[in-house]
Amino acid sequence: MLDILISTLIARSRHLLTDEETTRIFRLTEMLGISPDASILDPCLLHASLTERTYHRNGLQRVPMPRGIGDCVFLNDINADEIESAVKTLEDWTAIKHEII
């Protein structure tokens, strides 16, 4: 589930998802009773994993990314800053959710 939320946040930052679509995805997570623990994510490790996968995909990342609800596009240029920003946003979101409970 963490990978879906990170992908959602990267897609939102690239304007592939609207704020409403992003909220819809996060609300679905809540409705399913999933409480993601973003504290276990290491942006450097995530980027290293992506780099390793790129090696095995003929130099392309080929990361599926949501483009609206029900559509996707494959990206080949996700960078470390985008991953770090998405992880930070997810950490902030989960911290807020835990404070409310």
C-alpha positions in Angstrom: 0.0 0.0 0.0 2.9 2.4 0.7 4.0 2.2 -2.9 0.6 3.1 -4.1 0.5 6.2 -1.9 4.0 7.2 -2.9 3.0 6.8 -6.5 -0.1 8.8 -5.9 1.9 11.7 -4.4 4.4 11.7 -7.2 1.6 11.7 -9.7 -0.1 14.6 -7.9 3.2 16.6 -8.0 3.3 16.0 -11.7 -0.3 17.1 -12.2 -1.3 13.6 -13.3 -3.9 13.6 -10.5 -6.0 16.4 -9.2 -6.3 17.2 -5.5 -9.7 15.6 -5.5 -8.4 12.4 -7.0 -5.5 12.3 -4.6 -7.9 12.8 -1.7 -10.2 10.0 -3.0 -7.3 7.6 -3.1 -6.2 8.5 0.5 -9.8 8.3 1.7 -10.1 4.8 0.2 -7.0 3.8 2.2 -8.8 5.1 5.4 -12.1 3.3 4.5 -10.2 0.0 4.1 -8.8 0.5 7.6 -5.2 0.6 6.3 -2.9 2.6 8.6 0.4 3.0 6.6 3.6 3.4 8.5 5.6 5.9 6.5 8.4 5.9 9.1 9.7 2.7 7.6 10.4 4.3 4.3 14.0 5.4 3.4 14.0 7.7 0.4 17.6 6.8 -0.4 16.9 3.1 -0.4 13.8 3.6 -2.5 15.8 5.5 -5.1 18.6 2.9 -5.0 16.0 0.2 -5.7 14.6 2.2 -8.6 18.0 2.6 -10.0 18.6 -1.2 -9.7 15.3 -2.0 -11.5 16.3 0.4 -14.2 19.4 -1.7 -14.9 17.2 -4.7 -15.5 14.7 -2.8 -17.7 17.1 -1.8 -20.5 17.8 1.5 -18.9 14.2 2.6 -18.4 12.4 2.9 -15.1 9.0 1.9 -16.5 7.2 2.9 -13.3 3.4 2.7 -13.7 1.9 6.0 -12.4 -1.8 6.9 -12.1 -3.1 9.4 -14.5 -6.5 10.2 -13.2 -8.7 7.5 -11.7 -8.6 4.3 -13.8 -5.8 5.3 -16.2 -2.0 5.1 -16.0 1.1 6.2 -17.7 4.7 4.8 -17.4 7.4 7.1 -16.2 11.1 6.9 -16.9 12.4 9.9 -15.1 11.5 9.8 -11.4 14.3 11.4 -9.4 15.5 11.2 -5.8 14.0 14.6 -4.9 10.5 13.5 -6.0 10.8 10.3 -3.9 12.0 12.2 -0.9 9.2 14.8 -1.2 6.6 12.1 -1.5 7.9 10.2 1.5 7.9 13.5 3.5 4.4 14.3 2.5 3.2 10.8 3.4 5.0 11.0 6.8 3.2 14.3 7.5 -0.1 12.8 6.5 0.2 9.8 8.7 1.4 11.9 11.6 -1.7 14.1 11.3 -3.9 11.0 11.1 -2.4 9.6 14.3 -2.9 12.8 16.1 -6.6 12.9 15.3 -7.2 9.3 16.6 
